[in-house]
Each structure stands twice: as C-alpha cells, then as structure tokens.
Amino acid sequence: TKQERILQEKERELANLQKENADINSKLEKSSDSFQKLTDQHNEAKELLKKNEALINYLNHKLTELQNMQPQQPRILNGNMTLDSSSSTTTNHFRPTSFLAASQTNGELHSMRHVAQFPSLQTHYEPMNKSQWHDKKQQ
C-alpha cells in the first residue's frame, strides 16, 4: 500500500541519516584526537623553547663572564702604552634575561636564578634545588 511504501522510504532515509551521522561523529572524534595531539606537541615545543632560551641566557652570561675575566691587553696608541679596556667590559650581544648566581651559606653552596625584568631594571631571584644546579653544571 501507499502508506507502507512511504514508511519504507522514511526508514531508508532514517538509515541513511543515521549512517551519515555515525560517519560525521567518527570524523569529529578523529579531528578532536588530532587537535589534542597537536595541542600537546605545541605545548611541548613551547616548553623546549623556554628551556632553550634559559640555556642560551645562561651560556651567554657565562661567556660574558669568561670574556670579562680575560686579562687586559696593553696596546700602543700614539706611541703611548695604554690598557685595552674593551676586553674587561665585553657584553654579549644576546642580552640574557636570566642567569644562575651561586652563593655560599655556612659552607653549603646555594644557587639562585637571577631574572632581569626588561625594560625595567628590577630583578628578583628564584631558588633552584640542588638537582637543577647539578644538571646545569653538567650541561
């Protein structure tokens, strides 16, 4: 009868819609999983970048320290002996925003991370535990 045909047609449409819905839900889940993985990778990359920047700042500070520790070289200027002050005031072009500072209390070595807040000249110190200090020394 006509009603049965209409019912069968509606059931086919419903089955097609349910299949389409299931396909879309599956794609949505996959997209969601992919997005989560990308977000995790992005966060890992940001953490690595922070660690790399901290290491670069630390190494730049150490490089500047080493450059400033070199003895001054005498040089002749207009026939007069002068001291070359450039080696004692060398500053690395990469301005460190943080570096490690060591201190000793009661014979025990402590370390602090010195953080310069730019463009202001305010500074503060963040204590590091011994394992972090040891890790930095070994790098």
RARA-V234155 format. One line per field, one symbol per residue. phi: phi as a letter, one per 30 degrees, with the letter a starting at -180 (. if undefined). burial: b if it has 16 or more other C-alpha atoms within 10 Angstrom, else e. A space follows every 50 residues. Layout:
# RARA-V234155
phi=???
burial=???
This chain:
# RARA-V234155
phi=.dddddddddddeddddddddddddddddddddddddddddddddddddd ddddddddddddddedddddddcdbcbhicdbcddddcbdbdddddcaad bcbbbhicdbbbcdbcccddcdbbbcdcddddddddddd
burial=eeeeeeeeeeeeeeeeeeeeeeeeeeeeeeeeeeeeeeeeeeeeeeeeee eeebbbbbbbbeebbebbeeeeeeeeeeeeeeeeeebbebbeeeebbbbb eeeeeeeeeebbbbbbeeeeeeeeeeeeeeeebeeeeee
